[in-house]
Structure formats: structure tokens, C-alpha cells
Amino acid sequence: MTTRLQIAGVLLAAGAGVRYGMPKVTAAQGKWLNVAVAAFDEGACDDVVVDIDTPTPSD
């Protein structure tokens, strides 16, 4: 019996984008996010998990 492994892609997109001026995940109406998720999908990932919880800078 053959067992097929499940593969998950994890995209860490939670950065505040300080050097970029905004979170990259929201840049160009989300194009960056769409391209990154598509790359995981085309790379045979069964699931894609995206972390987009942008941290709030502390004083």
C-alpha cells in the first residue's frame, strides 16, 4: 500500500514592510500575494497557509 504525503506551503507575509513603505502583501492590490500563492500551488502543494497578521510596532 502506498501512502501519499500531504505537502503544505507556508507563506510568511506578516511583515510590516517598513523598508517597502507598506506591507508587501497589500502592494499592487495584492499582486505579490497572488503570485506567491500561485507559485506554491504550481509547486504541487496540497494546502497553502498564509500568515498575514501584520505586527503593530511598539514604542
Summary of the structure (lengths in Angstrom):
residues: 59
radius of gyration: 14.7
end to end distance: 56.9
largest distance: 56.9
contacts: 113
relative contact order: 0.31
helix: 32%
strand: 17%
